[in-house]
Amino acid sequence: MARSLSGVMLKNILRSAAPSFNFKSSGAVLCRGLDYTTRISGDSDTHEDFRPTDNLQSSGTSLVDLVQQDVKENPVMIYMKGHPDAPRCGFSALAVKVLQQYGVPITSRNILEGSEIKDAVKSFTNWPTFPQIFIKGEFIGGSDIVLKMHQDGELKLLLQDNVDNKGKE
């Protein structure tokens, strides 16, 4: 009798302690009143942590025009995940770290703010990955290319005017 009573009590304790999961048709899971979702953005090459937040506000200028203007007006332009002071991926962090070695001003645009800007940059360069770095209006490539140019001394030559101009200001 004591054995069966303890068995019943243990089953009740385990049943009440174990979370109950209810699966919804939307792909969400309900567990103890909290909603968890497994949905990610429609962009197949974006990890869930880097979903666009769609904060980019349209201004009447097309996004491709915006990219062209960014590249033309900024000697060092980087389209990246996050911002130079808070990169949100290792490749973006590497690119920023390499560029900061030269003390040049870096202008950036966070591609996580909207999938539209990400798509516009991809179509502008015909390059699938990020970060994408432009120096003096020319598309250079990603972090691997900038690192290689840094190691070979090419990046120093390319940025020389910007380094000289910064020192004169």
Secondary structure, 3 states (H helix, E strand, C coil): CHHHHHHHHHHHHHHHHCCCEEECCCCEEEECCEEEECCCCCCCCCCHHHCCCCCCCCCCCCHHHHHHHHHHHCCEEEEECEECCEECCHHHHHHHHHHHCCCCCCEEEEHHHCHHHHHHHHHHHCCCCCCEEEECCEEEECHHHHHHHHHHCHHHHHHHHHHHHHHHC
